[in-house]
Amino acid sequence: MNTSPSQTQPDGGSADPDVAARPLAGSTAAALPAEVAAPAASQVSAPQRVVVVGGGMVAQRFVEALRDRDDAGRHHVTVLAEEPRAPYDRVALTSYFSGRDPEALALGDPALWQDPLVRLVRGDAVTRVDRDARTVMTASGRTFPYDELVLATGSDAAVPPIEGNDLPGVFVYRTIDDVAALRGWVEERAAAASRPVRGAVIGGGLLGLEAAGALKALGAQATVVQFGTHLMSAQVDLGGGEALRRLINSLGVAVRVNTATQRMRPSRRTGAVGRLDFADGGRLDVDVVVLATGVRPRDELGRAMGLEIGARGGVVVDDACRTAVQNVWAIGEVACIQGACIGLVAPGYAMAEVVVDRLLGGAATFPGADTATKLKLAGVDVASWGDAFGSTPGSMEVVWADPVGGVYKKLVLADDARTLLGGVLVGDATAYASLRPMLGRALPGDPAAFLLPEGGAGAPELELPDDAGVCSCNNVSAGTVRAAVTEHGCTDLAGVKACTRAGTSCGSCLPLVKKLMTAELARSGVEVSNALCEHFDLSRAQLYDAVRVAGLTSFSEVVARFGTAEAGRGCDICKPVVASILSTVAPAHVLDGERATLQDTNDHVMANMQKDGTYSVVPRIPGGEITPEGLLVIGQVAKDFGLYTKITGGQRIDMFGARIDQLPGIWQRLVDAGFESGHAYGKSLRTVKSCVGSTWCRFGVQDSVGLAVDLELRYRGLRSPHKIKLGVSGCARECAEARGKDVGVIATDNGWNVYVGGNGGFTPKHAVLLAEDLSTEELVRTIDRFLMYYIRTADRLQRTAAWVADYEGGVDAIRAVVLEDSLGICADLDAAMVLHLETYEDEWAATLADPDKLRHFRSFVNAPDEHDRTLAYVAERGQARPATAAERAGAGAGPVLVAGTTLEVRS
Amino acid sequence: MTRWTPVCELAALDPERGVAALVDGVQVALFLLDDGRVLGVANHDPFSGANVVSRGIVGTHGERTTVTSPMHKQVWDLVTGECLDAAGKDPVDLAVFAVEVRDGTVHVGS
């Protein structure tokens, strides 16, 4: 950071020492160009001070792009945000109702804001720009000098001049604070009234429909009041609007079109908004109103600076996003570019990239707005792009409408009947991802084929040209995605996303990205089939369903029925997978009959193989709670068998160095003392970690240990595509680190919040909120379903974090499945969990009771009393560890070798 | 001249699972296949140095019958001992042992 002294500015505010890279030369500086006023000595090395006014999504993208491309670090960037938080995903604002976790709206890598060349100032609005002195002043009185000024102030919600628009209970829908206030109001009303809260949304556009969805999510009734003839009239034609209205109705949202709201009347009793009066004489009783009639560019700073303002607002810029004033730029919704302000994020991102390029000496220009939109509302699929209204002269429309199925699709084609000009998809927008990039290009074959339901005539495969845009949020072309595979060696979706940033913002292009990636991998000869191995063409999820539906119970049946022609006898990949599938479809002991042949050595001997071929033993310690007597037993067993002991990360005790032939003896002792298998060896539930919770902790609000014990006993032995770890924290301090787990539970004053898809390990990931304030009963049901759904549909060795990330629609779609039963399978999932609970047995106790199973633990078939004499150990820190190769070679000269661990005298 | 050492009853072996046997101080991994053949290879896993080959999963790769190391997943042909998948290392084959079943008793040749 710079060490120049700050000095008092002419307006009395003080320059921020962190940002003022150079002192301004007093008031005379105002009259001179900065180059002259600045001390010459600092010219060469002084970084450029870039000040961004506004802390929205476009500002974030600007900083990201600048830091990404400014390799030399020549620019210091300061972002002045009015809102008291870092930029967040405003497009996903509605998800705040289901998630309620502001963190879930976080954009990009939070490390961006830790960058030493980046400074984020939150909660301080810019009030004035002195374009001569090149400084900006904020509401708190701070002054920031700049070399380059970027206006990214965005828009605010337009409040229509309707009488009563300032009544309590009338809200706009733009920021997290708006949404939080709306939610607070609805919840308050719901608590006060014995009937459902009645809500109305004025405005039937994209935002209005999302707001209506949000009201429904809060349990309120919702009526959408639209001035125009149909919903989403900016994007969708009348036919599409009709189909959309039926879909919206089916969600339980009422719609009034052709309705002008004349005034909002207060309730006589509460003084808050109570009634809407319409121009046609109609009325609607309401408890809450959301205004969603559009946005207005925040151009007041530009006006005050004397910048040119567009006819309908916005700071006028050229194609390089320059204003007429040198070193002042405008990007995003506040910019009036090519004659209009654009209220979409993708063009804003494009503008951010343009300015970054220009600052770095490039010559980029704004490529024109991609106004394609896709509605993000559960249960309603709407997409529109290009010339959706067929306003191009000579254009023709191909329409497919299925009023019964609630589907309306239209393609607008040029007069050659082949070139795609635009389209509208309502009710089924699956074709959107592949059709949108074809904008302006000829469609192969009959255009109508693209509109028919899937499984119909079958549209020809679209081969996108390399320059076709795939991800409009991040401006990634098909060629870039392909290059990620061919030039950068990406082999999976996560890799391609990280490499290209495609699909990392709104995610709507992910199906297309995946398709392109798969095609490219196949072309470069990489095997991309989902087939499990050479013995099964099915993926794990497909095989699971097949086995379940067919009711098969053995590997021989499975391989005979679903194996490939030359399936043979399976392998180390498919055998454990089938064993895992069978364990929940047709539960049986791991060593029962043929099942024994399917298991990895860990499951086969119910212990964890270590580097020298011995095993480690972990008795279950549910929730990490253990009595002193239990500790003594484990300690004595470890001592008697000479085992190395270590506390695990899952709050239990691991005993290392047990030979295969020692395992039954060790377990006999443990089982006799009341311990059971900890399944540390299985692709199954490992542990439920907990903090001590309200029973002891001064801060705990719930009994986290009690819940953790219950959960661990419920899911013990549940086999799954990969290991599963749970955590329960007794308060928001999160001492159990539950959000690093596959399922994390955090106590609240009202119950439990449940998070899913967390992971430590190689790619750490915080779990994301699935549901909140659940009762214990609701919580358990939710986890039951989440786990069982994961078990059924995940790939082999796919942890929940990757499963959630790959799941189409992400955690929202999974929430719909497990909480709203969107697939109608919850009863089935519940029954599967009941089967698990009913059939659970401690597999170690069962093994000890069955001499036939104990045969698997012989050291040598012809010398069961012998043991592996090649094992060698060295004492270290008071315990045994395997000798290294060098220690073995120099045995006698080096550290003392101890014999293989043996049971010392004790009968 | 092959010296045959009787090791165990055939009934002591489980189909498609291995056992370790001690033949003149050498650890041999024996596998009973589903077609009734018994095959023997060294129990010593040359990649990890641990005596664990007998605890690998038996399977097929194309026409070949294989065992996979339980340690780091290298794959060998059980008939020839050839290393079919070295899991990124330089391939090392396994020694094979002749096995005969006479009158229900498994013999290992050496």
Interface residues (C-beta under 8 A of the other chain):
Chain A: E534 H535 E566 G568 R569 G570 C571 D572 K575 P576 A596 T597 L598 Q599 D600 T601 N602 H604 V605 M609 K611 D612 G613 I660 R855 H856 R858 S859 F860 V861 N862 A863 E866 D868 T870 A885
Chain B: V7 C8 A12 L13 D14 P15 E16 R17 V19 A20 A21 L22 V23 Q27 L30 L33 D34 D45 S48 G49 A50 N51 V52 R55 G56 I57 V58 G59 T60 H61 G62 T65 T66 T68 P70 M71 K73 V75
